Amino acid sequence: MPEVSRDLALMKPSLEALLGLCPDADIETAQEHLSRLPDRYFDLFAADDICFHIRALAHLCPTRPWEIRIESLAGKAATCTVLAFDAPGLFPLLTGLLSAAGFEILSGDAFTYAPGRGGPRKIVDCFSGTVGSDLPFELWAEEFRANLAHVFDLLGKGNEESRREAAAWVNEKVVERLARLRAAGNAPALEPVEIEVDESRQDFTRLRIASRDSPAFLYSLSSALFLQGVSIEHVEIRTSQGRVQDLIDVADLRGGRISERKRLDRILLSTLLTKQFASFLPTAPDPYAALCRYAELTDKILAAESPEAWLEILSNPRALQDLARLLGTSDLLWEDFIRLQWEHVLPLVRDAARDRRLCHEPQEYEEVLERFLDGSRTEEQKKDRFNRFKDRELFLIDLDSMVHPERGFRALSEKLTGLAEFIVNKASGYAWETLVRRYGKPRTASGIEVPFALLGLGKFGGAALGYASDIEVLFLYSDPGETDGAEPIPNAEFYDRLVQQTLRWIRAKREGIFHVDLRLRPHGESGPLATSLQAFCEYYGPGGQAHSYERLALARLRTVGGDPLLGRRVEKIRDEILYGSSCVIRLHEIREIRARQYREKVGPGRNNAKFGPGALVDLEYNVQILQARHGGRHPGLRTPRIHEALEALADAGVLAPEETAALVQAYGFLRSLINSLRMLRGSALDLTLPPPDCPEASHLARRMGYRPRGGLNPAVQLSLDFEAHTAAVRAFAEKHFGGEALPGARPGTVADLVLAGEGAAEKGYGILASKRFANLERAFRNLKALAGAGAQKLAFARLALLAFETLARAPNPDRALNNWERFVRAIPSPLFHFHLLLQQPMRLEVLLQLFGSSQFLADTLVRHPGYLEWLLDPAILRPPRQPAELERELRMFMQACPGRPEWLNHLRRIRRRETLRIGARDLLLRVPTEEVISELSLVAEEILRAALRQAWIRTIEERAVLKGTAEPQAGLCILALGKLGGRELNYSSDVDLLPLRADPEPARAMLGLEEDVLPSLYGRIVEQTCLDLSSHTEEGHAYRVDLRLRPYGSSGELVPTFSGLAAYYEHKASLWEIQAAIKMRPVAGDLDLGRRLVERIRPVLLREKNGREVAAAIDSLRRASIRRSSEGIAAGLNVKTCAGGIRDVESLVQGLQLLHGPREPELMQPGTLEALEALCRKNVLDEKTCEDLREDYLYLRRLEHILQIQEDLQTHCLPVDPAELQTLARSLYGPESDSAGLLRDLTMRLERIRKAYEAHLLCLCRT
């Protein structure tokens, strides 16, 4: 086959040339690729990319309809290529997923196979940009793949419902991202978008897009196009300096060119409007419904005769924000009002944007109703218009509450109650007029007119109606008798007819919406519709037939209409019945009612906002019981309004102030929740909460005003608040009435445990055990200590729900909780701390994961609580530390410290603080282990340099020599060996140091001192440096210093000269010392002096050596080390010195460096990982062996790190205690891991390392 450049095919190649580039390609796929993609595709992509595309497309099948390649480039840059079967609306789904994942698309090209007979259409979509995520790239890519798989699974079902589900799911993801950006201060802006139409193409219509870039720009635009029935065929994306310059080739859904200019103009204008609207979707409870409805609405507007006025409204950002909330709130509102009456709704939205009131005040109802009724000719027509007035006012009230959510549920309740009072009074008035015309007025036997009263009960009586609340009414008349008309009837019959006629005037638009409920009348549904005063007294009074529940309901009785004098008389009688000494409220009857409600409406394992344990009914019933119990002595309790009742209970000393505050908050939350549920579902009956992980939960939470906060999505926040508030109600009920006050058997939550009184330990142990705590007694004490009392307890109850989910994932929940309690005791304001954690849940995640992972890091935070604020600064935690930053800080403190003790403590605090930062990056961010060891080494070097500088200055001052010479650059160098020399320090490594001084003559020339002074001067400086690092103060030690690797070990000269040290290595050093010298590196002092020594002894390292002798010497040391390791087996397996451990990898690498270095000097790298890479490059080890050794070495180093960071101890042994081994497994692998899996994985890796050691080094001993 002819040769073709593999760089770029500058024109569409022939099939033969393409197969020459891709000899393994499927011929049929290659041919289809050539025939169905344009020349532009082959101009853009390199040959290797084209071959990859063909291979990937050839493997597509119904069970795997997509393939993806994600590549990380420099910094945050990345590319993403998706190859798949095409599907309707696929391009917006892909761009939406990328946008939701924080991928900013800067350039890209998307191609779709041309229509044809060759099979299903396929796409090749390539995107380049930057990843704006805090996740490590591998985790980000894994999460993106999982999301892409979910979308294709939905599309694979092949029906419109599943496609809409996929679109809604992606839209949710995008909205979450936009909401997080908005929470961070990035408010949406209506940037102008220019669209130029190029109609010169015959096969499609080309759109040239120009605009300033904005989040999710391409998703919003492409979604808007799809909603207009447009198919996207090809996209060219180019963004430069924040400006978008895109080309989009579009066709209709049949694949044909859009040629009709009028239709094209409407499509473009509607697309622009919808794209702008998409920026405001985070305010919509159901964002995808809002988006689709807005697209339909714009179609209606553009089809109108004069759309300009409406378009002005849609250009107002505040109007778009309100409209997003309205369109995404309720199917009922859309279907019954907005969709049909958009011409009336849009002006209201405009008024709301101008902060005008949208609904009428009660005093205006009469005038507005008269206008509605004007011209009514028949009673039936009057009823229709009366109900249209009611429904419109209801809609306006709902509308007003939606665009002004800051006013809260109480404002909504007042408006709804005012409307209900007006409607019930007007309806009963119309009914009265009709009946009186026929039957006359009701009178007593003595001819006195008999009045009636309208009495509200339940929410209506409590002036607390909510959306779709029943209007519970009692019709009561004063006396028996008959009417005085031409056709007299008994008063009882008259008022029975009055009730019936009233109900006919009030029509519920949908079931449960503004429904009048008469079931709380005496004898319920079997009793007369209207009751006489005498029957009322007999039924509710002493010895009457009323159930305790019915008597209790009288607490909410309030006159809402009819004769006010009669109403006040009934209220006084109610006070005597309910609050008098003869009132009997049998609690067991109330409990039976609650148990039946729970069985019928809730059921186990479900959360119900009204009937669940601790939900609204429990709060209301128990407050009413307290009113009945204490109202006789405290008249302030005789109120139908629950807020007044709660305040009165606090004033009477029945409730503690913090208890009252908790119940007021719980009541407000539950009422808002129920309103939102009813509006979202258009039903008054279904009050079960959706699971937090389903879309409806997000819609509900946004409807209630939740927005993303600190990493918590709205649905999770709602779930936490529900549990916290219902726990507060349960605690209130149990405190005043005992555990039997609540229906249903449930284990409770940690919030219940926090708020429970004394004697809750037994119940608490079960809750704690379910969260993986082992020491239940201590955990219970920790929890109660954290909770404290008063406002702190209430704040902690909510936080505990969130915290215990995090604690359950911690490697050691017991340790984490205990350390948290220690930390809280060390800070001045636990309450402020709790509020801060609630506002910033990621702070809680960091804190508890650290507390559960490392006792040493926990002790650091307990000792220095202020470090937490420093640690959580993204500029501190996210990037690696720069040496210059640490050096500046150390120099500054060296100058500021008044004396040596302060300086030593500061060095240790710096080391602790930096270890905390590195440990957090290691344990929480899971940064690569090679980055961890590098940072640990960097910190050690900077602290060593600072200690040497300070020792130099102090020694000079003590001896009064070298005046004016402040820097230790004159003839003294500290070289590092071992782990520090290789830049691969661990958390508790010794630092192996080798001091070096210049020869006498150069030193004398540099310092101007006599030769006999130099050894003691340099020796004193080095001794002081080592002492400053290793001595113990109240802050512990900085580093353990080991100087035994100098010539002749401990008996040798402390600071040898350059010539003496060079001669030693050249003539006397043993093989193991030469092996150790591979890692020699100057780190402090006169670095040039150190570098000269390293170069001087380099020929020693590169001398030819006998392979058998090298292998035998190294293996002899390894056998001795393994033997010592096995002798201490009771302490657990030593991952450093055991067979196949860390030392095997290091010994193998160093042995091969010594043997092959003479021929390949590049192998003499001080770091183990760098040396492994060099061994691979030079083909000393094969690629697979090097990859395995690298992976296993990093695994063992990470395992070693986790062992050491527990207590800041130099340990390498696995714990023997099974619980500690389990903690280790969870630290290494995650919360669901176990010790058995750890041991299996570890054994496999040790065996693989040992096998490589034997195959590549030990085998030389036998040759």
Long-range contacts (C-beta under 8 A, 24 or more apart in sequence): 4-47, 5-47, 6-46, 6-47, 6-48, 7-46, 7-47, 8-43, 8-46, 8-47, 9-42, 9-43, 9-47, 9-50, 10-43, 11-39, 11-42, 11-43, 12-39, 12-42, 13-42, 18-50, 18-54, 21-47, 21-50, 21-51, 22-47, 22-50, 22-51, 22-54, 22-55, 24-55, 25-51, 25-54, 25-55, 25-58, 26-54, 26-55, 26-58, 29-54, 29-57, 29-58, 30-54, 32-113, 32-118, 32-119, 33-57, 35-116, 35-118, 36-113, 36-114, 36-116, 36-118, 36-121, 36-122, 37-111, 37-113, 37-114, 37-124, 38-111, 38-114, 38-234, 40-234, 41-109, 41-111, 41-124, 44-109, 45-126, 49-81, 52-81, 53-81, 53-83, 53-124, 56-83, 57-83, 57-122, 57-124, 60-84, 60-85, 60-122, 62-156, 65-152, 65-155, 65-156, 66-148, 66-149, 66-152, 68-145, 68-148, 70-141, 70-144, 70-145, 72-137, 72-141, 75-130, 76-130, 76-131, 76-132, 77-128, 77-129, 77-130, 77-131, 78-103, 78-128, 78-129, 78-130, 78-131, 78-137, 79-126, 79-127, 79-128, 80-126, 80-127, 80-128, 80-129, 80-144, 81-124, 81-125, 81-126, 81-127, 82-123, 82-125, 82-126, 82-148, 83-122, 83-123, 83-124, 83-125, 84-122, 84-123, 84-152, 85-120, 85-121, 85-122, 85-123, 86-112, 86-113, 86-120, 86-121, 86-122, 86-123, 87-155, 87-163, 88-163, 88-226, 88-231, 88-253, 89-163, 89-167, 89-223, 89-226, 90-123, 90-155, 91-123, 91-125, 91-222, 91-226, 91-232, 91-235, 92-167, 92-170, 92-219, 92-222, 92-223, 92-225, 92-226, 93-151, 93-155, 93-166, 93-167, 93-170, 94-125, 94-148, 95-216, 95-218, 95-219, 95-222, 96-170, 96-171, 96-173, 96-174, 96-216, 96-219, 96-223, 97-144, 97-147, 97-148, 97-151, 97-170, 97-173, 98-127, 98-129, 98-144, 98-219, 99-174, 99-177, 99-215, 99-216, 99-218, 99-219, 100-147, 100-170, 100-173, 100-174, 100-176, 100-177, 100-216, 101-131, 101-133, 101-140, 101-143, 101-144, 101-147, 101-173, 101-177, 102-131, 102-132, 102-133, 102-140, 102-177, 103-127, 103-129, 103-130, 103-131, 103-132, 103-144, 104-129, 104-130, 104-132, 105-129, 105-218, 105-237, 105-239, 106-130, 106-237, 106-239, 107-237, 107-238, 107-239, 108-235, 108-236, 108-237, 109-234, 109-235, 109-236, 109-237, 110-232, 110-234, 110-235, 110-237, 111-234, 112-232, 112-233, 112-234, 114-203, 115-255, 125-235, 127-237, 134-874, 134-878, 134-925, 136-925, 136-926, 136-927, 139-926, 147-173, 164-288, 167-223, 167-288, 168-288, 168-289, 168-695, 169-695, 171-223, 171-281, 171-287, 171-288, 171-291, 172-287, 172-288, 172-695, 172-698, 174-216, 174-219, 174-281, 175-281, 175-282, 175-284, 175-287, 176-698, 176-708, 176-713, 177-215, 177-216, 178-215, 178-216, 178-279, 178-281, 178-282, 179-282, 179-707, 179-708, 179-714, 180-708, 181-215, 182-282, 182-707, 183-707, 183-708, 183-709, 186-215, 188-214, 188-279, 188-280, 188-317, 189-214, 189-279, 190-276, 190-279, 190-315, 190-317, 190-320, 193-221, 193-272, 193-275, 193-276, 195-268, 195-271, 195-272, 197-264, 197-268, 199-259, 201-249, 201-257, 202-257, 203-251, 203-257, 204-233, 204-234, 204-249, 204-250, 204-251, 204-257, 205-249, 205-250, 205-251, 205-257, 205-258, 205-259, 205-264, 206-247, 206-248, 206-249, 206-250, 207-247, 207-248, 207-249, 207-250, 207-268, 208-245, 208-246, 208-247, 209-244, 209-245, 209-246, 209-247, 209-248, 210-243, 210-244, 210-245, 211-243, 211-244, 212-242, 212-243, 212-244, 213-239, 213-242, 213-243, 213-244, 214-279, 216-278, 217-244, 218-246, 219-278, 220-274, 220-275, 220-278, 220-279, 221-248, 221-271, 221-275, 222-248, 223-274, 223-278, 223-291, 224-270, 224-271, 224-272, 224-273, 224-274, 224-275, 224-278, 224-295, 225-250, 225-267, 225-271, 227-274, 227-291, 227-292, 227-295, 228-267, 228-270, 228-271, 228-274, 228-295, 229-253, 229-267, 230-258, 230-267, 230-271, 231-255, 266-299, 266-302, 269-298, 269-302, 270-295, 270-298, 270-299, 270-302, 273-298, 273-311, 273-314, 274-298, 276-314, 276-320, 277-314, 277-320, 277-323, 277-324, 279-320, 280-317, 280-320, 280-321, 280-323, 280-324, 281-324, 281-328, 282-702, 282-707, 283-321, 283-324, 283-325, 283-702, 284-324, 284-325, 284-327, 284-328, 284-329, 284-702, 285-325, 285-328, 285-329, 285-676, 285-680, 285-699, 285-700, 285-702, 285-703, 286-328, 286-329, 286-680, 286-695, 286-699, 287-324, 287-328, 289-327, 289-328, 289-331, 289-334, 290-324, 290-327, 290-328, 293-327, 293-328, 293-334, 293-338, 293-339, 294-323, 294-324, 294-327, 296-339, 297-327, 297-338, 297-339, 297-342, 300-342, 301-342, 310-346, 313-346, 313-347, 313-349, 313-350, 313-353, 316-350, 316-353, 318-352, 318-353, 319-349, 319-350, 319-352, 319-353, 322-349, 322-352, 322-353, 322-402, 322-403, 323-349, 325-402, 325-403, 326-399, 326-402, 326-403, 328-699, 328-702, 329-402, 329-679, 329-680, 329-703, 330-679, 330-680, 330-682, 331-682, 332-510, 332-679, 332-682, 333-395, 333-398, 333-679, 336-391, 336-509, 337-395, 345-399, 348-396, 348-399, 349-403, 352-399, 352-400, 352-403, 352-404, 357-400, 358-396, 358-399, 358-400, 358-403, 359-393, 359-396, 359-397, 359-399, 359-400, 359-415, 360-393, 360-396, 361-418, 362-418, 362-419, 362-421, 362-422, 365-393, 365-419, 365-422, 366-422, 368-393, 369-426, 379-434, 382-430, 383-504, 383-505, 383-507, 386-426, 386-427, 386-430, 386-505, 387-505, 387-506, 387-507, 387-509, 390-419, 390-423, 390-506, 390-514, 391-509, 393-419, 394-419, 394-509, 394-513, 394-514, 398-467, 398-679, 405-705, 408-668, 408-672, 409-466, 409-668, 409-671, 409-672, 409-675, 410-464, 410-643, 410-668, 412-466, 412-467, 412-675, 413-459, 413-463, 413-464, 413-465, 413-466, 413-671, 414-463, 416-465, 416-466, 416-467, 416-469, 417-460, 417-463, 417-464, 417-465, 420-460, 420-465, 420-471, 420-514, 420-560, 421-456, 421-560, 421-561, 423-506, 423-514, 424-454, 424-471, 424-473, 424-502, 424-506, 424-516, 424-560, 424-561, 425-454, 425-560, 425-561, 425-562, 426-505, 427-502, 427-503, 427-505, 427-506, 428-454, 428-475, 428-498, 428-502, 428-561, 428-562, 430-501, 430-505, 431-497, 431-498, 431-501, 431-502, 431-504, 431-505, 432-498, 434-501, 435-494, 435-497, 435-498, 435-501, 436-483, 436-485, 438-485, 438-487, 439-483, 439-485, 439-487, 439-488, 439-489, 439-494, 439-497, 440-483, 440-484, 440-485, 440-486, 440-487, 440-488, 441-483, 441-484, 441-485, 442-477, 442-481, 442-482, 442-483, 442-491, 442-494, 442-495, 443-481, 443-482, 443-483, 443-484, 443-491, 444-479, 444-480, 444-481, 445-480, 445-481, 447-484, 448-479, 450-477, 450-478, 450-479, 450-481, 450-491, 451-477, 451-478, 451-562, 451-563, 451-565, 451-566, 452-476, 452-477, 452-478, 452-495, 452-498, 452-530, 452-562, 452-563, 452-566, 453-477, 453-559, 453-561, 453-562, 453-563, 453-564, 453-566, 453-567, 453-570, 454-559, 454-560, 454-561, 454-562, 454-567, 455-557, 455-558, 455-559, 455-560, 455-567, 455-570, 456-556, 456-557, 456-558, 456-559, 456-560, 456-640, 457-520, 457-553, 457-554, 457-556, 457-557, 458-517, 458-520, 458-553, 458-556, 459-556, 460-558, 460-560, 461-556, 461-557, 461-558, 461-560, 461-640, 462-556, 462-558, 462-640, 462-641, 462-642, 463-558, 463-640, 463-641, 464-641, 464-642, 464-671, 466-671, 466-674, 466-675, 466-678, 467-674, 467-675, 467-678, 467-679, 468-512, 468-513, 468-514, 468-678, 468-679, 468-683, 468-684, 469-684, 470-512, 470-515, 470-516, 470-517, 470-684, 471-514, 471-515, 471-516, 471-517, 472-517, 472-518, 472-519, 472-520, 473-516, 473-517, 473-518, 473-560, 474-518, 474-520, 474-521, 474-531, 474-557, 475-499, 475-502, 475-518, 475-521, 475-529, 475-530, 475-531, 476-530, 476-531, 476-532, 476-533, 476-536, 476-566, 476-570, 477-530, 477-531, 477-532, 477-533, 478-532, 478-533, 478-563, 478-566, 479-532, 479-533, 479-534, 480-532, 480-534, 491-532, 492-528, 492-530, 492-532, 495-529, 495-530, 496-528, 496-529, 496-530, 498-530, 499-529, 499-530, 500-529, 510-682, 510-683, 511-683, 511-684, 511-685, 512-678, 512-683, 512-684, 512-685, 513-684, 515-684, 520-550, 520-553, 522-546, 522-550, 533-566, 533-569, 533-570, 533-573, 536-570, 536-573, 537-573, 537-577, 540-574, 540-577, 541-577, 542-582, 542-583, 542-584, 547-589, 547-593, 548-584, 548-585, 548-586, 548-587, 548-589, 548-590, 549-589, 549-590, 549-593, 551-577, 551-578, 551-583, 551-584, 551-585, 551-628, 552-578, 552-585, 552-590, 552-621, 552-624, 552-625, 552-628, 553-624, 554-578, 555-624, 555-627, 555-628, 555-640, 555-645, 556-624, 556-640, 557-640, 558-640, 575-631, 575-638, 578-627, 578-628, 578-631, 578-638, 579-627, 579-628, 579-631, 579-632, 579-637, 579-638, 580-632, 581-632, 583-628, 585-625, 585-628, 585-629, 587-625, 587-737, 587-741, 590-621, 590-625, 591-740, 591-741, 591-743, 594-618, 594-621, 594-742, 594-743, 595-743, 595-744, 597-743, 598-743, 598-744, 601-687, 602-688, 602-743, 602-744, 604-744, 604-745, 604-746, 606-688, 606-689, 607-688, 607-689, 607-722, 607-726, 608-687, 608-688, 608-689, 609-670, 609-673, 609-674, 609-677, 609-687, 609-688, 609-689, 609-722, 610-670, 610-674, 610-687, 611-687, 612-726, 612-744, 613-726, 613-730, 613-742, 613-743, 613-744, 613-746, 614-725, 614-726, 614-727, 614-728, 614-729, 614-730, 614-733, 614-742, 615-670, 615-726, 615-729, 616-667, 616-670, 616-671, 616-674, 618-729, 618-730, 618-733, 618-741, 618-742, 619-663, 619-666, 619-667, 619-670, 619-729, 619-732, 622-732, 622-733, 622-736, 622-737, 622-741, 623-649, 623-663, 625-737, 626-654, 626-655, 626-736, 630-654, 642-667, 643-667, 655-732, 658-790, 658-791, 658-793, 658-794, 659-732, 659-735, 661-791, 661-794, 662-728, 662-732, 662-794, 663-728, 663-729, 663-732, 665-725, 665-728, 666-725, 666-726, 666-728, 666-729, 669-721, 669-722, 669-725, 670-725, 670-726, 672-704, 673-700, 673-704, 673-718, 673-722, 676-700, 676-703, 676-704, 679-703, 689-719, 689-722, 692-716, 692-718, 692-719, 709-839, 709-841, 710-839, 710-840, 710-841, 710-842, 710-843, 711-841, 711-842, 711-845, 712-802, 712-841, 720-798, 720-801, 720-802, 721-798, 723-749, 723-751, 723-801, 724-751, 724-797, 724-798, 724-801, 727-751, 727-752, 727-754, 727-755, 727-797, 728-755, 728-794, 728-797, 730-755, 731-755, 731-756, 731-757, 749-801, 750-783, 750-800, 750-801, 750-804, 751-797, 751-798, 751-800, 751-801, 753-780, 753-783, 753-800, 754-783, 754-784, 754-787, 754-793, 754-796, 754-797, 754-800, 755-787, 755-793, 755-794, 755-797, 771-804, 771-807, 771-808, 771-813, 772-807, 772-808, 772-813, 773-813, 773-814, 773-817, 774-813, 774-814, 774-1219, 775-814, 778-814, 778-818, 779-813, 779-814, 779-817, 779-818, 782-817, 782-818, 782-820, 782-821, 783-817, 785-821, 785-824, 785-825, 786-820, 786-821, 786-824, 786-830, 788-830, 791-831, 792-830, 792-831, 792-834, 795-831, 795-834, 795-835, 795-838, 796-830, 796-834, 798-838, 799-834, 799-837, 799-838, 799-844, 802-837, 802-838, 802-841, 802-844, 803-837, 803-844, 803-848, 806-844, 806-845, 806-848, 806-849, 807-848, 807-852, 808-1231, 809-849, 809-1230, 809-1231, 810-848, 810-849, 810-851, 810-852, 810-853, 810-1226, 810-1231, 811-852, 811-853, 811-1223, 811-1224, 811-1226, 811-1227, 811-1231, 812-852, 812-853, 812-1223, 812-1226, 813-852, 815-851, 815-852, 815-855, 815-858, 815-1223, 816-848, 816-849, 816-851, 816-852, 817-851, 819-851, 819-852, 819-855, 819-858, 819-861, 819-862, 820-847, 820-848, 820-851, 822-858, 822-862, 823-847, 823-851, 823-858, 823-861, 823-862, 823-865, 826-862, 826-863, 826-865, 827-865, 843-868, 843-872, 845-924, 846-871, 846-872, 846-920, 846-924, 849-923, 849-924, 850-916, 850-919, 850-920, 850-923, 850-924, 853-919, 853-923, 853-1202, 853-1205, 853-1227, 854-919, 854-923, 854-1205, 854-1206, 855-1206, 855-1207, 856-915, 856-919, 856-1205, 856-1206, 856-1207, 856-1208, 857-915, 857-916, 857-919, 857-920, 857-1205, 860-912, 860-913, 860-915, 860-916, 861-916, 863-912, 864-909, 864-912, 864-913, 867-913, 867-916, 870-913, 871-916, 871-917, 871-920, 876-917, 877-917, 877-920, 877-921, 877-925, 878-925, 880-931, 880-934, 880-935, 881-914, 881-917, 881-935, 881-938, 881-939, 883-938, 883-941, 883-942, 886-910, 886-914, 886-938, 886-939, 886-942, 887-942, 887-945, 887-946, 890-942, 890-943, 890-945, 890-946, 891-946, 894-946, 894-949, 894-950, 900-954, 900-1028, 901-1033, 903-950, 903-1028, 904-1028, 904-1031, 904-1033, 904-1035, 905-1033, 905-1034, 905-1035, 907-943, 907-946, 907-947, 907-1028, 907-1029, 907-1038, 908-1033, 908-1035, 908-1036, 908-1037, 908-1038, 909-1035, 910-943, 911-939, 911-943, 911-1038, 911-1039, 912-1035, 912-1036, 914-939, 915-939, 915-987, 915-1205, 915-1208, 919-987, 919-1205, 922-1198, 922-1201, 922-1205, 923-1202, 923-1205, 923-1227, 928-1194, 929-1194, 929-1197, 929-1198, 929-1201, 930-1169, 930-1194, 932-1201, 933-979, 933-983, 933-984, 933-985, 933-986, 933-1197, 934-983, 934-984, 936-985, 936-986, 936-987, 936-989, 937-979, 937-980, 937-983, 937-984, 937-985, 938-983, 940-980, 940-985, 940-991, 940-1039, 941-976, 941-980, 941-1083, 941-1084, 943-1029, 943-1038, 943-1039, 944-974, 944-991, 944-993, 944-1025, 944-1029, 944-1039, 944-1083, 944-1084, 945-1083, 945-1084, 945-1085, 947-1025, 947-1028, 947-1029, 947-1038, 948-972, 948-974, 948-1021, 948-1025, 948-1084, 948-1085, 950-1028, 951-1021, 951-1022, 951-1024, 951-1025, 951-1028, 952-1021, 954-1024, 955-1017, 955-1020, 955-1021, 955-1024, 959-1017, 959-1020, 961-1009, 961-1013, 961-1017, 962-1007, 962-1008, 962-1009, 965-1007, 968-1021, 968-1084, 968-1085, 968-1086, 969-1085, 969-1086, 970-998, 970-1003, 970-1006, 970-1007, 970-1086, 971-997, 971-998, 971-1002, 971-1003, 971-1006, 971-1007, 971-1014, 971-1018, 971-1086, 971-1089, 972-996, 972-997, 972-998, 972-1018, 972-1021, 972-1022, 972-1055, 972-1085, 972-1086, 972-1089, 973-997, 973-1082, 973-1084, 973-1085, 973-1086, 973-1087, 973-1089, 973-1090, 973-1093, 974-1022, 974-1025, 974-1082, 974-1083, 974-1084, 974-1085, 974-1090, 975-1080, 975-1081, 975-1082, 975-1083, 975-1090, 975-1093, 975-1094, 976-1079, 976-1080, 976-1081, 976-1082, 976-1083, 977-1045, 977-1076, 977-1077, 977-1079, 977-1080, 977-1081, 978-1042, 978-1045, 978-1076, 978-1079, 980-1081, 980-1083, 981-1079, 981-1080, 981-1081, 981-1083, 981-1166, 982-1079, 982-1081, 982-1166, 982-1167, 982-1168, 983-1081, 983-1166, 983-1167, 984-1167, 984-1168, 984-1169, 984-1197, 986-1197, 986-1200, 986-1201, 986-1204, 987-1201, 987-1204, 987-1205, 987-1208, 988-1204, 988-1208, 988-1209, 988-1210, 988-1211, 989-1210, 990-1039, 990-1040, 990-1041, 990-1042, 990-1210, 991-1029, 991-1039, 991-1040, 991-1041, 991-1042, 992-1042, 992-1045, 993-1026, 993-1041, 993-1042, 993-1043, 994-1043, 994-1045, 994-1046, 994-1061, 994-1080, 995-1022, 995-1043, 995-1046, 995-1054, 995-1055, 995-1056, 996-1055, 996-1056, 996-1057, 996-1058, 996-1061, 996-1089, 996-1090, 996-1093, 997-1055, 997-1056, 997-1057, 997-1058, 998-1057, 998-1058, 998-1086, 998-1089, 999-1057, 999-1058, 999-1059, 1000-1057, 1015-1053, 1015-1055, 1018-1055, 1019-1054, 1019-1055, 1022-1054, 1022-1055, 1023-1054, 1036-1208, 1040-1210, 1045-1073, 1045-1076, 1058-1089, 1058-1092, 1058-1093, 1058-1096, 1061-1093, 1062-1093, 1062-1096, 1062-1097, 1065-1097, 1065-1100, 1066-1097, 1066-1100, 1069-1100, 1071-1105, 1071-1109, 1071-1110, 1071-1113, 1071-1154, 1072-1113, 1072-1117, 1074-1100, 1074-1101, 1074-1154, 1075-1114, 1075-1150, 1075-1151, 1075-1154, 1077-1101, 1078-1150, 1078-1153, 1078-1154, 1078-1164, 1078-1166, 1079-1166, 1079-1167, 1080-1166, 1081-1166, 1098-1161, 1098-1164, 1101-1154, 1101-1157, 1101-1164, 1102-1157, 1102-1158, 1102-1161, 1102-1164, 1103-1158, 1104-1158, 1105-1154, 1105-1155, 1105-1158, 1107-1155, 1107-1260, 1107-1263, 1108-1260, 1108-1261, 1108-1263, 1110-1151, 1110-1154, 1110-1155, 1110-1260, 1111-1151, 1111-1257, 1111-1258, 1111-1259, 1111-1260, 1111-1261, 1112-1261, 1114-1147, 1114-1150, 1114-1151, 1114-1257, 1115-1147, 1115-1257, 1115-1258, 1115-1261, 1117-1147, 1118-1143, 1118-1144, 1118-1147, 1128-1213, 1130-1216, 1131-1213, 1131-1216, 1132-1213, 1132-1214, 1132-1215, 1132-1216, 1133-1213, 1133-1214, 1133-1242, 1134-1212, 1134-1213, 1135-1196, 1135-1199, 1135-1200, 1135-1203, 1135-1212, 1135-1213, 1135-1214, 1135-1242, 1136-1196, 1136-1200, 1136-1212, 1137-1212, 1138-1246, 1139-1246, 1139-1250, 1140-1245, 1140-1246, 1140-1247, 1140-1248, 1140-1249, 1140-1250, 1140-1253, 1141-1196, 1141-1212, 1141-1246, 1141-1249, 1142-1193, 1142-1196, 1142-1197, 1142-1200, 1142-1212, 1144-1249, 1144-1250, 1144-1253, 1145-1189, 1145-1192, 1145-1193, 1145-1196, 1145-1249, 1145-1253, 1147-1253, 1147-1257, 1148-1189, 1148-1252, 1148-1253, 1148-1256, 1148-1257, 1149-1175, 1149-1189, 1151-1257, 1152-1180, 1152-1181, 1152-1256, 1152-1257, 1155-1260, 1156-1180, 1168-1193, 1169-1193, 1169-1194, 1181-1256, 1185-1252, 1185-1256, 1188-1248, 1188-1252, 1189-1249, 1189-1252, 1192-1245, 1192-1248, 1192-1249, 1193-1249, 1195-1241, 1195-1245, 1196-1245, 1198-1228, 1199-1224, 1199-1228, 1199-1242, 1202-1227, 1202-1228, 1214-1242
